[in-house]
Amino acid sequence: MILDDHIGDLNFMPAHEVENRPSVADLFKRTRRCGIYIMEFQNDELYVGKATDVVRRYGQHRKIHQDIRTIRFQKLKRSELDQNERSLIYRLERAGFGLRNVTFTSIPQPGSDFEGIMPLDQQNLWLDEMLKEDRRVDRAQDSAIDARSLRSFGRLQKVCTIDPHLSFLRYYINNLIPSPRNSEISFWSLTALGGGTKERPGLLYRLNMFWQEVLYVSGDGEDAEICLRCAKSPLEAAPGGLSRIARRIGAEFDDFHYKPGGSDQISLRAFWNDDPLRILRDEDVAMSIRLFNLRLMNKGPSNFSRAHCSALVTAAYEAPDPETQEALFWSRFRKSPGRR
């Protein structure tokens, strides 16, 4: 691929050859150093960044990357940097270029720590639903985390009717997280928050991967709100796109997303009354969640592991299987006539 063919409309300066250059101060006037840049490396990978002083930023990069081949630059106002950086990363990633960026990218680079738990061939099989984890595998243990989690799980039980949530979590963990028993704590963590009171419950729990949440539930009963983070591109590519899927599952999509998950990300919001198990079972939704979670776990470990509630996970694993006990947990939360 030729990079200039994909950025020709963006008014970038011609590429400067900078191999072995310790500085690029002679290439940029002091008054024209604020903008976004693209560095191209010897292996054809790219890095997209923003800088108020591209000369100083290049010097910082040189301390880490000794294989910078070229740099391209587009002068912008400071107020334009964030949006243009994000848009360019998304554009180049969608075009198939390999990026060394971590923030704003959706597709991680090969050689992740998670591959030590689940090699790439197994990841691909899992993504295609052709690989199931051996549930006899022992879970990760951490005595300090286990002790704290009993207290947070106790708070959670006081503010909500716990059984339906355990069934919901059991399904999510077993079906939408790759190698969940092996990757627990290190690559995903579940935080029991137990906010609010029994009369007015707040944020109950959230599931985290890398530097962001991928699931949270707020409130209890039929009006509890569920938010799921998904990969956007598979949903857009599905027949009928986002609007048809939203009508089918009775949920709403919005473009709120966190930087760590990249631009290929969308939020799905629904109420407990909409039957969350049915939403998770939807083929298109399940695929987009699985892809998004897998990408995040390949980006790096969970940075929320110290707040992990292993007691909540244990209770979820021990809950009746929602596939066989569905009526017990979901019939009382079915949508009432005229709702929404």
Disulfide bonds with the S-S distance in Angstrom:
none
